Amino acid sequence: MTTPLMSLTWTDHLTGRQGFLVVDRLVRGVSSGGLRMRAGCTLDEVTGLARGMTMKEALHYNPEGRYIPLGGAKGGIDCDPREPGAYDLLVRYLRAMRPYVESLWTTGEDLGLTQDLVDRAASEAGLVSSIQAVYPLLDDEAAARRRLADAFAVEVDGIGLDELVGGCGVAESVLTALDRAGVAYAGTRVAVQGLGTMGGASARFLTRAGLTVVAVADIKGTIANPAGLDVEALLAARDAYGTVDRSVLRPDDRELPGDAWLCAGAQVLVPAAVSYAIDTTNQELVTARWIVEAANMPVLPEAEELLSARGVTVLPDVVVNSGTNAWWWWTLFGDIDADADAAFAHTRRSMRALVEQMLARAERDGTTPRAAAHAIVADRLPVIAERFGWYR
């Protein structure tokens, strides 16, 4: 990948806090990528995430579908979303970025922010929508916007469809890896870091597929039970940031330190919280066979090299957590209707095909799944360029 097309640093005039916008590439003048808010967010972090979005868009390109791939972008704000002034800071950031949201950057929820919060702040900042830049590419804008709004109103067992599709994609990534290895779902143990939007949905789908979630970690530490946790009870007891109320724990559930999820006796680890969660030091704790990256950039590259050297397979974020982004566009462009069954079926089919292709390519080339994903992107970008006039 080359240097980003555009990189901006914004300083809030009231607090001195910084926000960032990186547009990696444009396709037909538009880019796609969420907006995160976390203390310590940096321009380098946002740059890496924007590059990852370019890859996600290319990976889900289907020449027979209505969904037109976009370029990659990402926004970030250096602030703890729990701080009292965080929402007002978000509004000021979006007001400053309004020209870009109106013309070339479609955005939505990411780490630290929910879609409801982004939508409310975007409206207060004077925007029509956080994705209005894509509207000129739609055949029927009114119908498309109505379809997406209807999809966001769908709930399954009390959780919004927009929260569930990403976890469905993560779970399908895990199941595809197990199937290729000939490992039964029953008896396979999973540990999840983060029980927010992505982690919570992933835990639910994996449990319902027959796997056993033996550990979950949040900001307070790790909750573990080698016999399996009651995932539904934990989901019902979490707050808006994915922190679980410990009063719902059963007598045999244990509270352990934060890093304990890494060595909880699981075959599969699902980091679904912050970036850079697994580094060169704590990777030594990992005993799992697979790490499935539900979060963005949770495993440092140097740590991944060490993990790979001792037989741990890392399924990369650009594939694993790409389902949410793709679902937005499948729905908006009309590849699927505002229906949960249709969304899950399309997500499972698309994610399984993509993960199968990645793992087969890695096996054929004798390389890692991440390198295979990059190779697939390298194959697809020229095709997108030829059809849509390249990234400009």
C-alpha positions in Angstrom: 0.0 0.0 0.0 1.1 3.6 -0.7 1.0 6.8 1.3 -2.6 7.8 2.3 -4.4 10.2 0.0 -5.2 12.5 2.8 -4.2 12.8 6.5 -5.6 15.4 8.9 -5.0 16.3 12.5 -7.5 18.4 14.3 -7.0 20.2 17.6 -10.1 21.0 19.7 -10.0 24.7 20.6 -11.7 24.1 24.0 -9.8 21.1 25.4 -6.7 20.9 23.2 -7.5 17.2 22.5 -6.8 15.9 19.0 -8.8 14.1 16.4 -7.7 12.5 13.1 -9.0 11.7 9.7 -7.1 9.6 7.3 -8.4 8.8 3.8 -6.4 6.0 2.4 -8.0 5.8 -1.0 -11.2 6.9 -2.9 -13.2 4.8 -5.3 -15.5 7.0 -7.4 -14.7 9.8 -5.0 -15.9 8.1 -1.8 -14.3 6.3 1.1 -15.7 4.2 4.0 -14.5 3.8 7.6 -15.7 4.1 11.2 -14.9 6.7 13.8 -13.4 5.6 17.1 -12.9 7.4 20.4 -10.3 6.2 22.9 -7.7 7.8 25.1 -4.3 7.5 23.4 -5.7 7.3 19.9 -2.9 8.4 17.5 -2.5 9.4 13.8 -0.5 6.3 13.1 -3.2 4.1 14.5 -5.9 5.7 12.4 -3.6 5.5 9.3 -3.3 1.7 9.8 -7.0 1.4 10.3 -7.8 3.4 7.1 -5.5 1.1 5.1 -7.3 -1.9 6.6 -10.6 -0.4 5.4 -9.3 -0.2 1.8 -8.5 -3.9 2.1 -12.0 -4.8 3.6 -13.7 -3.0 0.7 -11.7 -4.8 -1.9 -12.1 -8.2 -0.2 -15.9 -8.0 -0.4 -16.0 -6.8 -4.0 -18.4 -9.0 -6.0 -18.8 -8.0 -9.7 -22.2 -9.6 -9.7 -23.5 -7.7 -6.7 -25.0 -4.2 -6.5 -22.6 -3.2 -3.7 -20.0 -0.9 -5.1 -16.7 -1.0 -3.2 -15.5 2.2 -1.7 -12.1 3.5 -0.7 -10.8 3.1 2.8 -10.8 5.8 5.5 -10.9 6.1 9.3 -11.5 8.7 12.0 -10.2 8.8 15.5 -10.5 11.1 18.6 -8.0 11.0 21.5 -10.4 10.9 24.4 -11.9 8.4 26.8 -15.6 8.1 25.7 -16.6 7.9 29.4 -15.4 11.4 30.2 -18.2 13.9 30.9 -17.3 16.2 27.9 -16.7 13.4 25.4 -20.0 13.8 23.5 -19.6 17.5 23.1 -16.0 16.9 21.8 -17.5 14.4 19.3 -20.0 17.0 18.0 -17.2 19.6 17.6 -15.0 17.0 15.7 -17.9 16.1 13.3 -18.6 19.8 12.8 -15.0 20.4 11.8 -15.1 17.3 9.6 -18.4 18.1 8.1 -17.1 19.0 4.6 -15.4 15.6 4.3 -18.4 13.7 5.6 -20.7 15.5 3.2 -18.5 14.8 0.2 -16.1 11.9 0.5 -16.1 10.1 3.9 -18.8 7.7 5.0 -18.5 6.8 8.7 -20.2 5.1 11.6 -19.5 3.5 15.0 -16.2 2.0 16.0 -14.4 1.5 19.3 -15.9 3.6 22.1 -18.8 4.9 20.1 -22.2 3.4 19.2 -24.1 4.1 16.0 -26.9 5.9 17.9 -24.3 8.3 19.4 -22.6 8.9 16.1 -26.0 9.6 14.4 -27.1 12.0 17.2 -23.8 13.9 17.1 -23.9 14.0 13.3 -27.3 15.6 13.4 -26.2 18.1 16.0 -23.2 18.9 13.8 -25.5 19.8 10.9 -25.1 16.6 8.8 -27.9 14.8 7.0 -26.3 11.5 7.8 -22.9 10.0 8.7 -22.9 8.2 5.3 -24.4 10.9 3.1 -21.3 11.0 0.8 -22.4 7.7 -0.7 -25.9 8.8 -1.6 -25.0 10.1 -5.1 -23.9 6.5 -6.0 -27.3 5.0 -5.2 -29.9 4.3 -7.9 -32.8 5.1 -5.6 -31.6 7.1 -2.6 -35.0 7.3 -0.8 -35.6 3.5 -1.1 -32.0 2.7 0.0 -32.1 5.0 3.0 -35.5 3.5 4.0 -34.1 0.0 3.7 -31.1 0.7 5.9 -33.2 2.4 8.5 -35.6 -0.6 8.6 -32.6 -2.9 9.0 -31.3 -0.9 11.9 -34.7 -1.2 13.6 -34.5 -5.0 13.5 -33.8 -6.8 16.7 -33.1 -10.4 17.5 -33.5 -11.6 21.1 -33.2 -8.0 22.3 -30.0 -7.1 20.3 -30.0 -4.9 17.2 -29.2 -6.5 13.9 -26.5 -4.0 13.3 -24.7 -5.3 16.4 -25.2 -9.0 15.5 -24.0 -9.2 11.9 -20.3 -8.4 12.8 -20.3 -11.2 15.4 -22.0 -13.5 12.9 -19.0 -12.9 10.6 -16.5 -13.5 13.4 -18.2 -16.7 14.4 -18.3 -18.0 10.8 -14.5 -17.3 10.5 -13.9 -19.5 13.6 -16.2 -22.2 12.3 -14.5 -22.2 8.9 -11.1 -22.6 10.5 -12.4 -25.5 12.6 -14.0 -27.2 9.6 -10.8 -27.0 7.6 -8.9 -28.5 10.5 -11.5 -31.2 11.2 -12.1 -30.0 14.7 -15.6 -30.6 16.2 -17.5 -27.6 17.5 -18.6 -29.4 20.6 -15.8 -29.3 23.1 -13.9 -26.4 21.5 -13.2 -23.8 24.1 -13.2 -20.0 23.4 -11.9 -17.0 25.3 -13.2 -13.5 24.3 -11.6 -10.2 25.2 -14.3 -7.5 25.2 -18.0 -8.1 25.5 -19.1 -5.0 23.6 -20.8 -4.9 20.2 -18.4 -7.3 18.4 -17.3 -9.4 21.2 -20.8 -9.9 22.7 -22.3 -10.9 19.3 -19.3 -13.2 18.6 -19.7 -15.0 21.9 -23.5 -15.5 21.3 -23.1 -17.0 17.8 -20.2 -19.2 18.9 -22.1 -20.5 21.9 -25.2 -21.2 19.8 -23.0 -23.1 17.3 -22.0 -25.5 20.1 -18.6 -24.1 21.2 -18.0 -23.3 24.9 -17.0 -19.8 26.0 -14.7 -20.4 29.0 -13.5 -16.8 29.6 -14.4 -13.2 28.8 -12.4 -10.2 29.7 -13.5 -6.6 30.2 -12.0 -3.5 31.8 -12.5 -5.0 35.3 -10.6 -8.2 34.5 -11.3 -11.7 33.3 -14.4 -13.9 34.2 -13.6 -17.6 33.7 -15.3 -20.9 34.1 -13.7 -24.1 32.6 -17.1 -25.7 32.4 -18.5 -22.7 30.4 -19.9 -19.3 31.1 -23.6 -18.3 30.9 -23.1 -16.0 27.9 -26.7 -14.8 27.7 -26.6 -13.8 31.4 -23.4 -11.9 30.9 -24.7 -10.1 27.8 -27.8 -9.1 29.7 -25.7 -7.7 32.5 -23.2 -5.5 30.5 -23.3 -1.8 30.3 -23.0 0.4 27.2 -19.2 -0.2 27.2 -19.3 -3.9 27.5 -18.5 -4.1 31.2 -20.3 -6.9 33.0 -22.0 -6.4 36.4 -20.3 -9.0 38.6 -23.4 -9.6 40.7 -24.8 -11.9 38.0 -21.8 -14.3 38.3 -22.5 -17.9 39.4 -20.7 -19.5 42.4 -18.3 -21.4 40.1 -17.5 -18.4 37.9 -14.0 -17.0 38.8 -12.7 -13.4 38.7 -9.1 -13.3 37.4 -6.6 -10.7 36.3 -7.0 -8.9 32.9 -4.6 -11.0 30.9 -5.9 -14.3 32.2 -8.1 -14.7 29.1 -4.9 -15.4 27.1 -4.2 -18.6 29.0 -7.7 -19.8 30.1 -7.4 -23.2 28.4 -9.1 -22.2 25.2 -8.3 -23.4 21.7 -9.6 -20.2 20.2 -8.9 -16.6 21.3 -11.2 -13.8 20.1 -9.7 -10.3 20.9 -12.6 -8.1 20.4 -11.7 -4.9 22.3 -8.7 -2.6 21.8 -5.9 -2.5 19.3 -2.5 -3.8 20.3 -3.9 -6.1 23.0 -1.4 -8.9 22.3 2.2 -7.8 22.3 5.6 -9.5 22.3 5.5 -10.0 26.0 2.0 -11.3 26.8 2.0 -13.5 23.6 4.0 -15.9 25.7 0.8 -16.6 27.7 -1.1 -17.8 24.6 -1.8 -21.5 24.5 -4.5 -21.4 21.9 -4.3 -22.8 18.4 -6.1 -19.9 16.7 -6.4 -16.2 17.4 -9.4 -14.7 15.5 -9.1 -10.9 15.3 -12.5 -9.4 15.9 -11.0 -6.1 17.0 -8.9 -3.9 14.7 -5.2 -4.5 14.9 -5.3 -6.4 18.3 -2.1 -8.4 17.6 1.1 -6.5 17.1 3.0 -7.6 14.0 6.1 -8.6 16.0 3.9 -10.7 18.3 2.2 -12.3 15.3 5.6 -13.4 14.0 6.4 -15.1 17.4 3.0 -16.7 17.5 3.3 -18.1 14.0 6.7 -19.5 14.8 5.2 -21.7 17.5 2.2 -22.8 15.5 -0.5 -20.3 16.5 -2.6 -19.2 13.5 -3.8 -15.6 13.4 -6.9 -14.9 11.3 -6.5 -11.2 10.4 -9.0 -8.4 11.3 -9.3 -7.2 7.7 -11.2 -10.4 6.9 -12.6 -11.5 10.3 -14.4 -8.3 11.3 -15.3 -7.1 7.8 -18.9 -8.4 8.0 -20.4 -5.2 9.6 -19.0 -2.9 7.0 -20.1 -5.2 4.2 -23.6 -5.5 5.7 -24.2 -1.8 5.7 -23.5 -1.7 2.0 -25.2 -4.9 1.0 -28.3 -3.4 2.6 -28.0 0.1 1.3 -27.2 -0.9 -2.3 -30.0 -3.6 -2.2 -28.1 -6.9 -2.3 -30.2 -7.9 0.8 -33.4 -6.7 2.4 -33.9 -5.4 6.0 -34.3 -8.9 7.3 -32.3 -10.8 9.9 -32.4 -14.2 8.3 -31.3 -12.7 4.9 -28.5 -10.8 6.6 -27.2 -13.8 8.5 -27.4 -16.0 5.5 -25.6 -13.6 3.3 -22.9 -12.9 5.9 -22.3 -16.5 6.6 -22.0 -17.4 2.9 -19.8 -14.4 2.1 -17.5 -14.8 5.1 -17.1 -18.5 4.7 -16.1 -18.1 1.0 -13.6 -15.4 1.9 -12.1 -17.2 4.9 -11.9 -20.4 2.8 -10.1 -18.6 0.0 -7.7 -17.0 2.4 -6.8 -20.2 4.2 -6.4 -22.1 1.0 -4.2 -19.4 -0.4 -2.0 -19.4 2.8 -1.7 -23.2 2.6 -0.8 -23.1 -1.1 1.7 -20.3 -0.7 3.2 -21.6 2.5 2.5 -18.2 4.2 0.3 -16.7 6.9 -3.4 -15.9 6.5 -2.6 -12.2 6.8 -0.2 -12.5 3.9 -2.7 -14.4 1.9 -5.4 -11.8 2.5 -3.0 -9.1 1.3 -2.3 -11.2 -1.8 -6.1 -11.5 -2.5 -6.4 -7.7 -2.2 -3.5 -7.2 -4.6 -5.3 -9.4 -7.1 -8.6 -7.5 -6.7 -7.5 -3.9 -6.7 -6.6 -3.8 -10.4 -10.0 -5.3 -11.2 -11.7 -2.6 -9.2 -9.4 0.0 -10.8 -10.4 -1.1 -14.3 -14.1 -1.0 -13.6 -14.3 2.1 -11.5 -11.5 4.3 -12.7 -9.0 3.6 -10.0 -8.6 5.3 -6.6 -8.9 9.0 -7.1 
